[in-house]
Amino acid sequence: QVQFVESGGGLVQAGGSLRLSCSASEITFKTIGWYRQAPGKSRELVASISSGGSIMYSESALGRFTISRDNAKNTIYLQMNSLKAEDTAVYYCNIDPISPLGDDYWGQGTQVTVSS
C-alpha cells in the first residue's frame, strides 16, 4: 500500500505558474505519475517519471510542465508554467500504470483553477 498526499494547488490567472508537490509513503523503484481530472471528464495522465529518471509528458503538458522527483524525500513535483483555463482540474499523483494496484492508492488530490 502506498499513500499519496498532494498539495500546492490554488487559483491562478492564465499564464501563471504553480508547483505541485506529492508526498508519498515510499516511491522506491516506482514510476510515479501526475494525473488530473477536470469536471465531466475522465482522469488523464499528465506526466510520469520512472525511478531512473525517464520522463513522459502528455501532449497538453509538453513544453509547459516539468516533473521531477526527490527519492530521498519520497516526493514528486510538478512545475506548471503558462497555465491555461483548460488546465483546471483536480491533480493527483499515483503509480504508473495504475492497474492493478493503484486503484487503491488515490489520495484527495489538489485543486488547480486557472482563470481566463
Buried (B, 14 or more C-beta within 10 A) or exposed (E): EBEBBBBBBEEBEBEBEBBBBBBBEEBEEBBBBBBBBBEEEEBBBBBBBBEEEEEBBBEBBEEBBBBBBEBEEBBBBBBBEEBEEEBBBBBBBBBBEBEEEBEEBBBEBBEBBBEE
